[in-house]
Amino acid sequence: MKKAWLVSFIRLPLLLLIMSLMSLLLNIPFPFSPDIAVIYFMIANLLSLYLMTRLLHSEGRSIWDVIDFQRDRLGKDLLWGLLWIFVLFIPFAAAVNGVAFLIFGTDYLNQFEVIFTGDLANNPLTTPVWLRWVGAIVALFFPFINAPIEEIMYRGYAQPKFAEGFGKPWAGIVIPSIGFGLQHCMLAASWQGALVYIGAFFFWGLGSALIFHYHQRLFPIIIAHFVVNLAFAAMPLVLLMLDVY
């Protein structure tokens, strides 16, 4: 199970390392603007893709074996994927609101700016415009790599190994979901946002893991993940074109 532990928790230290190098090389202080998070996540995705390719090759498998794409099931998989978006959004939204309520109390609805963009009044972000453009362009390609590689790592690879190693399905469902939630704290521009992201994505991961356990199909979950990534990936480019920044 050593490989499963590695795959489940490698991305958080990897993202920390990439962020630190970017901060050092570009002379940009923490916290980073959320709209450039896609850059260091993309680098982590490419490194993760290399890792998973090597791990699976050593086991006599491939990325495509885990994805389990079947041309004759494409229509059904697309419909299941769209359904899973709505199913997974319920616990995700509940977690966002629940964690925010625990932090801010009944005033949490007025604190979403702090949660998602940081305390701009006291700590203005100083990200160069050129770097925001780089982030916006990278974001266009982001869903095509991020959705498959995260689902391969957490659900397709780690989940079955933990379930088999512990002899308990819940281990495969819960442990990778913890790693999935933790890595998303690197999207946050504030500690409050970090807690909200961890909670929300833990429950998204938990829901995805339960679906994978009972449905035994990874490709529809990748589709759901891809569509959500695609929706958010377009936002930075739209904001830049509208000169919102």
C-alpha positions in Angstrom: 0.0 0.0 0.0 3.0 2.3 0.0 2.3 3.3 -3.5 -1.3 4.1 -2.6 -0.2 6.4 0.3 2.3 8.1 -2.0 -0.3 8.7 -4.8 -2.9 10.0 -2.3 -0.7 12.5 -0.5 2.2 13.5 -2.9 0.4 16.4 -4.5 0.3 18.7 -1.4 4.1 18.8 -0.8 4.6 18.9 -4.6 2.3 21.9 -4.9 4.1 23.6 -2.0 7.4 23.1 -3.6 6.3 24.5 -7.0 4.6 27.5 -5.3 7.8 28.2 -3.3 9.9 28.0 -6.5 7.5 30.3 -8.3 7.6 32.8 -5.5 11.4 32.8 -5.4 11.9 33.0 -9.1 9.2 35.6 -9.9 9.6 37.5 -6.6 5.9 37.2 -5.8 4.9 37.1 -2.1 2.4 34.7 -0.7 -0.6 34.5 -0.9 -0.8 34.0 -4.6 -3.8 35.4 -6.6 -6.2 32.5 -7.0 -6.3 33.1 -10.8 -2.7 31.9 -11.2 -3.2 28.8 -9.1 -3.8 27.0 -12.3 -0.1 27.4 -13.3 1.3 25.5 -10.4 -1.5 23.0 -10.5 -0.8 22.4 -14.1 2.9 21.7 -13.4 1.9 19.4 -10.6 -0.5 17.6 -13.0 2.3 17.0 -15.6 4.6 15.6 -12.9 1.7 13.5 -11.6 1.0 12.2 -15.1 4.7 11.1 -15.3 4.5 9.5 -11.9 1.3 7.5 -12.7 2.6 6.5 -16.1 5.7 5.0 -14.4 3.8 3.3 -11.6 1.2 1.8 -13.9 3.9 0.6 -16.3 5.7 -1.2 -13.5 2.4 -3.0 -12.8 1.9 -3.9 -16.4 -0.9 -1.4 -16.9 -1.5 1.9 -18.6 -3.4 5.2 -18.0 -6.0 4.0 -20.5 -6.6 0.8 -18.5 -7.5 2.8 -15.5 -9.7 5.3 -17.3 -11.5 2.4 -18.9 -12.8 4.4 -21.9 -15.3 2.3 -24.0 -16.4 3.8 -27.3 -19.7 1.9 -27.2 -20.5 3.3 -23.8 -19.7 6.9 -24.6 -23.3 8.2 -24.8 -24.2 6.5 -21.5 -21.0 7.7 -19.8 -21.7 11.3 -20.9 -25.2 11.1 -19.4 -23.9 9.6 -16.2 -21.2 12.2 -16.0 -23.7 15.0 -16.2 -25.8 13.4 -13.6 -22.9 13.1 -11.2 -22.2 16.8 -11.5 -25.6 17.5 -9.9 -25.2 14.7 -7.3 -21.7 15.8 -6.3 -22.6 19.5 -6.1 -25.0 19.0 -3.2 -22.4 17.8 -0.6 -19.9 20.2 -2.1 -22.1 23.3 -1.7 -23.2 22.1 1.8 -19.6 21.7 2.9 -18.7 25.2 1.6 -21.6 26.8 3.5 -21.1 24.6 6.6 -17.4 25.2 7.0 -17.9 29.0 6.3 -20.6 29.0 9.0 -18.3 27.4 11.5 -15.6 30.0 10.9 -17.7 33.2 10.6 -21.0 32.3 12.2 -24.2 33.7 10.8 -22.3 36.5 8.9 -20.6 33.9 6.7 -22.5 34.9 3.5 -20.8 38.4 3.7 -17.4 36.8 4.0 -17.2 34.9 0.7 -14.8 37.5 -0.7 -12.3 36.8 2.1 -12.8 33.1 1.6 -12.3 33.0 -2.2 -10.1 36.0 -2.9 -8.4 36.8 0.4 -8.5 40.0 2.5 -7.9 42.4 -0.4 -8.5 45.5 1.8 -5.6 44.8 4.1 -3.5 42.5 1.9 -3.8 43.5 -1.7 -2.6 41.0 -4.3 0.4 42.1 -6.4 0.3 39.6 -9.2 1.7 41.0 -12.5 -0.9 41.3 -15.3 1.3 39.3 -17.6 1.3 36.4 -15.2 -2.5 36.6 -15.0 -2.6 36.3 -18.8 -0.3 33.2 -18.6 -2.6 31.7 -16.0 -5.7 32.4 -18.1 -4.1 30.8 -21.2 -2.9 27.8 -19.2 -6.4 27.5 -17.7 -7.8 26.7 -21.2 -5.8 23.5 -21.3 -6.1 22.7 -17.6 -9.3 20.6 -17.6 -8.0 18.2 -20.2 -5.2 17.1 -17.8 -6.4 17.9 -14.3 -9.6 16.0 -14.4 -8.2 12.7 -15.7 -5.0 12.7 -13.6 -6.8 13.5 -10.3 -9.4 10.8 -10.9 -6.8 8.3 -11.9 -4.7 9.0 -8.8 -7.3 9.2 -6.1 -10.2 7.0 -7.4 -8.8 4.8 -10.1 -5.5 3.9 -8.5 -5.4 4.6 -4.7 -9.0 3.6 -3.9 -8.9 0.0 -5.0 -5.4 -0.5 -3.4 -6.5 0.8 0.0 -9.8 -1.2 -0.1 -7.8 -4.4 -0.9 -5.0 -3.7 1.5 -7.3 -2.9 4.5 -9.9 -5.4 3.4 -12.5 -2.6 3.9 -14.1 -0.5 1.2 -14.4 2.5 3.5 -10.6 2.8 3.6 -10.4 3.2 -0.2 -13.2 5.7 0.0 -12.0 7.9 2.9 -8.2 7.9 2.7 -7.8 9.2 -0.9 -10.6 11.7 -0.3 -8.5 13.2 2.6 -5.6 13.7 0.2 -7.9 15.0 -2.5 -9.3 17.6 -0.1 -5.9 18.6 1.4 -4.3 19.4 -1.9 -7.0 21.9 -2.7 -6.0 24.2 0.1 -3.3 25.4 -2.3 -6.1 27.2 -4.3 -6.9 29.5 -1.4 -5.7 33.1 -0.8 -6.6 33.0 2.9 -6.5 30.5 5.8 -10.3 30.7 5.9 -10.5 29.8 2.3 -8.0 26.9 2.8 -10.3 25.3 5.4 -13.4 25.8 3.2 -11.6 24.2 0.2 -10.4 21.3 2.2 -13.8 20.6 3.5 -15.6 21.1 0.3 -13.3 19.0 -1.9 -13.1 16.3 0.8 -16.8 15.8 0.4 -16.6 16.0 -3.4 -13.9 13.3 -3.3 -16.0 11.2 -0.9 -19.0 11.4 -3.2 -16.9 10.5 -6.2 -15.3 7.6 -4.4 -18.8 6.3 -3.4 -20.0 6.6 -7.0 -16.9 4.7 -8.2 -17.3 2.0 -5.6 -20.9 1.3 -6.5 -20.9 2.1 -10.2 -17.4 0.8 -11.0 -16.9 3.2 -13.9 -14.2 6.0 -13.7 -14.8 7.6 -17.0 -18.2 9.2 -16.1 -16.6 10.7 -13.0 -13.8 12.1 -15.1 -16.4 13.7 -17.4 -18.1 15.4 -14.4 -14.8 16.6 -13.1 -13.8 17.9 -16.5 -17.0 19.9 -17.0 -16.7 21.6 -13.6 -13.0 22.4 -14.3 -13.9 23.7 -17.7 -16.5 26.1 -16.3 -14.0 27.6 -13.8 -11.1 27.6 -16.2 -12.8 30.1 -18.5 -13.4 32.7 -15.8 -9.8 34.2 -15.5 -9.7 34.8 -19.3 -13.1 36.4 -19.4 -12.2 38.7 -16.5 -9.0 39.8 -18.2 -10.8 40.4 -21.5 -13.3 42.5 -19.7 -10.5 44.4 -17.9 -12.0 43.6 -14.5 -8.6 43.4 -12.8 
